[in-house]
Amino acid sequence: MNSIEHFINGKTVKGSSKRTGKVFNPASGEVSSNVNLANTADLNKAVEAAKKAFPSWSEKTPLFRARVLFKFKELIEKNYDELTKIIVSEHGKVYEDAKGSLTRGLEVVEFACGIPQLLKGEFTENVGTNVDSWSMRQPFGVCAGITPFNFPAMVPMWMFPIAIACGNTFILKPSEKDPSCSMKLAELFLEAGLPPGVFNVVNGDKEAVDAIINNKDIAAVSFVGSTPIAKYIYENCAKNEKRVQALGGAKNHCVVMPDCDLDQAVNGLMGAAYGSAGERCMAQSVAVAVGKIADPLVESLSKKVESLKIGPGLDKKSQMGPLVTKEHLEKVKGYVDIGVKEGAKLVVDGRNLKLQGYENGFYMGGCLFDNVKKDMRIYKEEIFGPVLSVVRAKDYGEALSLVNDHEFGNGTTIFTRDGDTGRSFASNVKIGMVGINIPIPVPMAFHSFGGWKRSLFGDQSIHGPEGVRFYTKLKTITSRWPSGIKSDPEFVMPTMK
């Protein structure tokens, strides 16, 4: 049995903990590896390595750091197929989807390669007579990232490339469900010329998370996961005086207007709701059908959901792979059971899907609900599986209210041909990321990713310009050089003249 340990100070290190977790191949249901679950001592060992590496790394020029990132980018590109297959083997998503998620992570590396430009400060000459003022951004020290199972390459790469480019050192705690991709990325970063200790990977569960929260030498923490855990991490990191960004759950609404291009809306919803088996924080899990579009929308969706090609991620014919674990599969099926009991109409039922030769895999078919009401649990809670709920709204105003009244505010989209409606929606919707005729409005790496309301705890979004601000401290200097003229002490608030 393959054993996955930790990557600390530039090498694979066996953990001192006796606890292990199982890593599954979701397609077959078989255990592929055991992963060591770190204890506090393991985490502290990584922190010491990162702390020791920080002074030297932070003193490297931004250009030097950028060149290491350029080499890292090159090595990722050379190892694209291997990295993609690692993602498929432990998460289950289909090959092209896994490859696309790796690309979205690589784009952040490309963005971070521009760090010499991104770290430029501001300067004002003569803010007062013979007084100049300027600002600079400096690294924090040791930073940490806690990442989810659904994007084992992309989400970690939304964090550590920018943190490291800014001059910090980093400890990544990936999901224990699919840790191998992070270990491979650490090896490639070392090969790219990154000094030992700058990037470390500690595998583990809640014990490792709590060790990160409580370690006084970790200055900043980034998290992506469910809202309850995001709130827990945000509150407890704040108590320990850390800077924190904690991205939580989602219940993304797709508003389908009567004037839309129906084929475009349906195709967009299919990919956004069932891609990656719905295991995306940007999945469109609620379709708000406005007025007369509802019946044709449900009819068209049902045909496509029934014809979804489901199978192993490495099968080129597969459009949707298995869910990540048996426990998660049962959780998602349980939500479908709840929806039926609550009175929603289950138009397509994928709970009993069985694939010949893969009977032990973690598969289910796509599920489609109609006539979902806003007081139902399947509407209020994040399911994180291939389940799409159709809610009917009489007009645009009711649809907008549904989106704005929900506790989550991660992403939303609208399908319409009317420019006024699209503009009004973009302006008035209380959501962090908005698409207009775009099914999954994930910003590019040179913008920033983040929701509103209970989808983001903290002041700053992830990656992009906000990522640079998150991983640096602002310092402002005001200076005047002696002119030889003596002056008396001033006991009033200084003003510039």
Steps between C-alpha positions, in 0.01 A plus 500: 500500500637842400564728797473879466697697758593871517732731306706707745820695443545372147449128556241236577475455876328220687250636751524430870126437524375143494166606352433442131220564256395310189529647152260341252482463126139623460454321169561154646430562868837346588747641752800629306710645785523565869579856602667591827287743700727757658499585866603831657864396513504431125344839426741677732792333324381646170454842658857494633630417153294779345602746771867419447470540121312833517783752561706384203202457265343836588831674423511356149412755238150481347670428168685202649175363643326554165763296320442206733128529426567506125692174537220354714251593226717322243518183711123495552453521125744211448315289756145593396387149419639346819349770722164471324492122545585538870197730538276254316625201700424655841214741433316325217426792267536433129838556336420818304335658805802414715729640233295820486517543877878458486513770233303740723760440770786549258354837403563620856863388471519704178348798682749461786787505250424871467576563867768767435228718350236399754716595800576850377399755761380860476704819533400862549764770483457807719188402696619788717787743455805281439309197631452187290273201566492153355356157568630148459363151546699249701441129571343368819715199576352151528161462329273197481229369268225249579339370182202278401479170315317626192795679337823335620715707262306818424409626845845446658649676197266793562689548826862396524648641175398856593598462865843367406550755221436774757789366710313287753553136583201267488346192659225325304251268673315341206195281533590158638262352239730581204845612619730363228476795261626742765796273573590491130473879472737536796754276329476702179540830685817369665627389158429851372754640746284588797712476817408227749254613765332767289214268399390216725207256484350358818224243453236465765152561632354722775797445729731653239253785439485583870880487518514760221248720678687485830857531377620850586759507223242472220403854406231448235259221411301439180214252492248365250225262610158488662347798680496347851871422480578834333330677791688284752835575338424870461395547862783300652773641276380849592521409869862404437567832323550351153394651172242266349294452187251215525286415199186306589208327337272593214155457354543660161188609311468511123216732399345395169295778342216437248688683224821297529656268244359180652762267349778721632345508847440125512849414380648747746300352786596145409871573521468723805274266699638158408863569407736350760190317636384830646798508739580865433442806714406675175257231385162639398277294727180710471334597173251782550254464211320829440146494360417297193856367452455248786328214318724496191807539723412198714407293195827576323709450813340167584590351163863606532533388863363156410757468221804600708793269426631394839813293551865494609687826464756357259230378259489764225127441455420591862335836563473447876704283732437359847476692825808519718410250776227256594409718800452802278297295253265391777472859624396625156251217455362588841428854382305358205297292744431816701387688190249229415364501856472879493274482197727610217442323169790268416497515121821299452618256768864393479529334841496141378758522224726193469787465255602156381854430609495791745234383743708610799574846362343811650261576216159654477313646206393859465190601695254772400234649727212724394262711710757552774394753766726736691417345839626155394835371624608406149464869414656645812798268550804428287473146360833489312390232260331451161162634611331794325191664651260702285317779683222678314469880527218707353723790392850651509439676831411178678802326348735777616354484851560124515866548419547792738315344791708182510765478772773410251641749252774326304403505132197555281413537135216615280405392149323774305510681166399830658784739584297698753416183693860384496628838615239525774585152624874568509444823690239387752581137579670449838752240386877512469540353150244557225462354152284633218442216253808340661416184697804490733627856566837413655729804464833466324819494705566873452164579661401362842267219610263542793137500602283709731292429807570159657712392204802704613632578846765770493559820311692379197431260217741237374769526228536796263573850638317423825723196547810721482349734757404211726851351507679831565505769766480864399772731628491876438807719549503878535843665493673836519874547498662761731571832332723636773229735622423454868137476603318488830291201620141502379230376737209507259384247242738541205354636178669532164574847369 
